[in-house]
Amino acid sequence: MRQLAGSVLVAVLVLAAASASLAQGYGGGGGSEPAQPPTPPPPSAAPSDAKVVAQLRTGIEHARNAAGSGAMAGAVSHLGHVLNCIEGSRGRNFNASWGHVCQGQGDGVVNDIKGLRNAENLMLVLESANSLAVAGVRARELGAVQSAARGVGSLLQVVLDGLR
């Protein structure tokens, strides 16, 4: 339980820092150089971008479902959907018994995000979401699973916002 609480605290801190950095335009550079508009991804990256966005949206939806579930089995199942979307079918923690709601959308966010604009800066947040989802599906209390799901959904939203 303490490990899950620690994971949730770390996720919240990462979320707060990432949100503040993105909102204030931090992310390297600095000084008094004029801000440059972001470079659009090359045309070849567009399909991967669409895949990542689809998987993130599905993951966020199922994180909300997990957080709102009144039953342990439903909460774990929906959070398992999120974990499967994050890692893809070849992921270390992929579990087919949860169902793969992102099947056909891509190969997992952690795989499909590589090479996209701002992906390197978002990996810490994505890895935190993944770790928190793993801790959440292993939790033994409904409240812990629901809390983890809320944290995972928020972290995935930061990743989605960071891709724009």
N, C-alpha and C positions, 0 to 999 in steps of 0.2 A: 504494500500500500504506500509506503514511504517512497519507494522508487517511482511509482506512478505520480505521486504528488510532486516529486522533484522534476519529473519529466514535464508535467503540466506547467510548473513554474518556469522551467527553462523555455518551453514553447511560448508562454505568454511574454516572457522577456524578449525573446527573439522576434516575436510578432510586433511588439511595441517598437523595438529598435528599427526593424525593417520598415514599418509603416511610417515612422518619423523620417527615416532617411529618404524613402521614396517621395514623401510629401514635400520635403525640403529640397529635393533635387540633388542630394548627396550621392556619391557613387564614384568618386574619383575626380580627376581634374582638379579644380580648385583655383585659387588665385582670382584675379580679376578678368580672366578671359571671358569673352562673351559666350553665352550659352549657344550651343549648336543644336539644331533640330536633330532628333534621333534619326539614324540611318535606317531606312526601311530594309527588312530582310530581303535577300535576293529572291527572285522568282522561284528558284528551286526549293527554298525553305518554306514557301507558303503552305504546301500540303502538310508538312510536319507541324507547322504552327496551328493549323486547323485541327489536327489530331490532338495536340496537347490541350488546346482550348476545350475541345469536346470532352476529353477525359477529365480535365479539371472541373468543368461544370457538372459532369456526372458525379464525380467524387464529392464535390461540395453538397450536391443534392442529397446524396446518401449519408453524408456526415450529419446533415440536418435531420434526416430520418432516424439515424441512430440516436442522436441527442434527444429526440422527441419520443422515442419508443418507451412504452411503459413496461416492457418485458425484457428480461435479460437476453433471451434467445434472439429477439428481433434487433436489439441494440448491437449485439455482437455480430450478427449476420450483416447488418448494414455497414458497420465499421469494417467488417471483413471485405465487403464490396469495395470500400474506399481503398483499403490496403491493396487489393488486387488491381485496382485502377492505377495506383501509384507505381507498383512494381511490375505489372504486366505478368503474363503467364509463365515467364521464365524467371520470375523473381524468387528470391530465397524464401520469402514468407507467403508466397502465393498459395492459396488453398481453394481448390476447385469446388469443395463442398459448400463454400459461401456463395458460389455463383460468380460469374464474371460479367458484370453489367457493362463493362467497357469493351467487351469483345467486339471486334470489328471497328473500333474507334482508333486503335493504335496499339503499340507494343508496350505500353506503360509510360507514365509521365517521365520517370527517371531516364528512360531510354530515348524517348522522342524529343525531349527538351534540348538535348545536346545540339549545339550549333546554332540555337536560336538566339536572337537578340536578348541580352541581359541574362542569359541562362546561367552563366558562371556566378553572377551575383545572387541568383535565386536558389542555388543548390543547397546552401545551408538551411534555408527555410524549408525546402522540399525534403531534405534529409530529416529535419526535425519533425515534420508532419509524418513521415514514414515511421520514425522511431516511436512517436506518440501513438500512432495507430497500432503498432505492434504491442505496446504496453497496454493499450485499451482493450484489445481483443483478448488479452491474457488476464485482465482484471477479474476479480471475483465478486465485485459489487456493482449493481446497476448504476449507482450514482457515479462511480469511477469511470465506467464505460461511457456514460453520457457526457461527463466532463471532458474526457479525452476526445470524444467526437466533436464537441464544440471547438476545442483547441485545434484539432486537425482541420476542420472546416475553415476556421479563421486563417490558418497558415496557408491552406490551398488558395484562399481568396487573395492573400498577399502575393502568391506566385502568379496567379491569373492577372492581377492588377499590374504586376511588374513586367509582364510581357507586352503590355499595351504601349 
